Amino acid sequence: MKNMTRRGFALSGIAAAGMTAACGNGVGSSGGREIDARVDSTLNYLYTNYPNTTDLRDKAAGVLVMPVVTEAGFGFGGGYGRGALRINNATVDYYSAAKGSVGFQIGAQQHAHVLFFMTDAALSDFRSASGWAAGAGVQYVVANEGGNISADTTNLLDPVIAVIFAQAGLKVGATLEGIKYTRIIP
């Protein structure tokens, strides 16, 4: 029997998770309808519970909605979710969000997030990239202790604004740093 190293074990786990996630992306499946239904529900929840985000929606060139991103980690970590890009409230593309990490971490969580592309240039850059990673150019808007999301006028000038909400789980914190978005065919 062959002994497996920790690195080999982790890489095989990540590969298995990737293959499992890819199985749901078959052409001709009902994946698009399922994603759209989840996106509708997520946006309804966001705009009902955080009405200030409607200002972002009204000024955005496009909105990427990730209804559920699941993250888990124990030393090595990863996350995955699927969502839709909407322009003028119509789905134009579907995307996956994938994340990998190494370091001190333990736990699992799920969250929803929405990226508001506030300029046509930011939206064009996102759509033309073969894979787009959230990084330093993203402005985060988070729920405060009163449950409100505040988006002031300085935030509206940023090219991409991320709203993270509906967190559940035992992993501390949520960030989009290191998440890579890739266009998929559901």
VENZIBEL-V786143 format. One record per backbone hydrogen bond with DSSP energy under -1.0 kcal/mol. NH is the residue of the N-H (numbers start at 1). CO is the residue of the C=O. E is the energy in kcal/mol with one decimal. If there is no record, write none. Layout:
nh->NH co->CO e->E
nh->NH co->CO e->E
//
This chain:
nh->9 co->5 e->-2.5
nh->10 co->6 e->-2.8
nh->11 co->7 e->-2.7
nh->12 co->8 e->-2.3
nh->13 co->9 e->-2.1
nh->14 co->10 e->-2.4
nh->15 co->11 e->-2.5
nh->16 co->12 e->-2.4
nh->17 co->13 e->-2.2
nh->18 co->14 e->-2.3
nh->19 co->15 e->-2.4
nh->20 co->16 e->-2.4
nh->21 co->17 e->-2.5
nh->22 co->18 e->-2.2
nh->23 co->19 e->-1.2
nh->25 co->22 e->-1.9
nh->29 co->26 e->-1.6
nh->34 co->30 e->-2.1
nh->35 co->31 e->-2.7
nh->36 co->32 e->-2.6
nh->37 co->33 e->-2.2
nh->38 co->34 e->-2.1
nh->39 co->35 e->-2.7
nh->40 co->36 e->-2.7
nh->41 co->37 e->-2.1
nh->42 co->38 e->-2.5
nh->43 co->39 e->-2.8
nh->44 co->40 e->-2.3
nh->45 co->41 e->-2.3
nh->46 co->42 e->-2.7
nh->47 co->43 e->-2.8
nh->48 co->44 e->-1.9
nh->49 co->45 e->-2.7
nh->50 co->46 e->-2.4
nh->53 co->50 e->-2.2
nh->54 co->51 e->-1.6
nh->55 co->52 e->-1.2
nh->57 co->53 e->-2.3
nh->58 co->54 e->-2.5
nh->59 co->55 e->-1.3
nh->60 co->56 e->-1.4
nh->61 co->117 e->-3.1
nh->62 co->117 e->-1.1
nh->63 co->86 e->-2.7
nh->64 co->115 e->-2.7
nh->65 co->84 e->-2.7
nh->66 co->113 e->-2.9
nh->69 co->111 e->-2.6
nh->70 co->80 e->-2.3
nh->71 co->109 e->-3.1
nh->72 co->78 e->-2.5
nh->73 co->107 e->-2.7
nh->74 co->76 e->-2.4
nh->75 co->105 e->-1.8
nh->76 co->74 e->-1.7
nh->77 co->101 e->-3.1
nh->78 co->72 e->-2.5
nh->79 co->99 e->-2.1
nh->80 co->70 e->-1.8
nh->81 co->97 e->-1.5
nh->83 co->95 e->-2.9
nh->84 co->65 e->-1.6
nh->85 co->93 e->-2.8
nh->86 co->63 e->-3.2
nh->87 co->90 e->-2.4
nh->90 co->87 e->-1.4
nh->92 co->85 e->-2.9
nh->93 co->85 e->-1.1
nh->95 co->83 e->-2.3
nh->96 co->182 e->-2.7
nh->97 co->81 e->-2.8
nh->98 co->180 e->-2.3
nh->99 co->79 e->-2.0
nh->101 co->77 e->-2.2
nh->103 co->75 e->-2.1
nh->107 co->73 e->-1.6
nh->109 co->71 e->-2.7
nh->110 co->168 e->-3.0
nh->111 co->69 e->-1.7
nh->112 co->165 e->-2.6
nh->113 co->66 e->-2.0
nh->114 co->163 e->-2.1
nh->115 co->64 e->-2.8
nh->116 co->161 e->-3.4
nh->117 co->62 e->-2.8
nh->118 co->159 e->-2.4
nh->123 co->119 e->-2.0
nh->124 co->120 e->-2.7
nh->125 co->121 e->-2.7
nh->126 co->122 e->-2.1
nh->127 co->123 e->-2.5
nh->128 co->124 e->-2.1
nh->132 co->181 e->-2.3
nh->134 co->179 e->-2.0
nh->138 co->135 e->-1.6
nh->139 co->160 e->-2.6
nh->141 co->162 e->-2.9
nh->144 co->148 e->-2.6
nh->147 co->144 e->-2.2
nh->156 co->152 e->-1.4
nh->158 co->155 e->-1.7
nh->161 co->116 e->-2.4
nh->162 co->139 e->-3.1
nh->163 co->114 e->-2.6
nh->165 co->112 e->-2.5
nh->168 co->110 e->-2.5
nh->170 co->108 e->-2.4
nh->171 co->108 e->-1.1
nh->178 co->134 e->-1.4
nh->179 co->176 e->-2.3
nh->180 co->98 e->-2.8
nh->181 co->132 e->-3.5
nh->182 co->96 e->-2.1
nh->184 co->94 e->-2.6
//
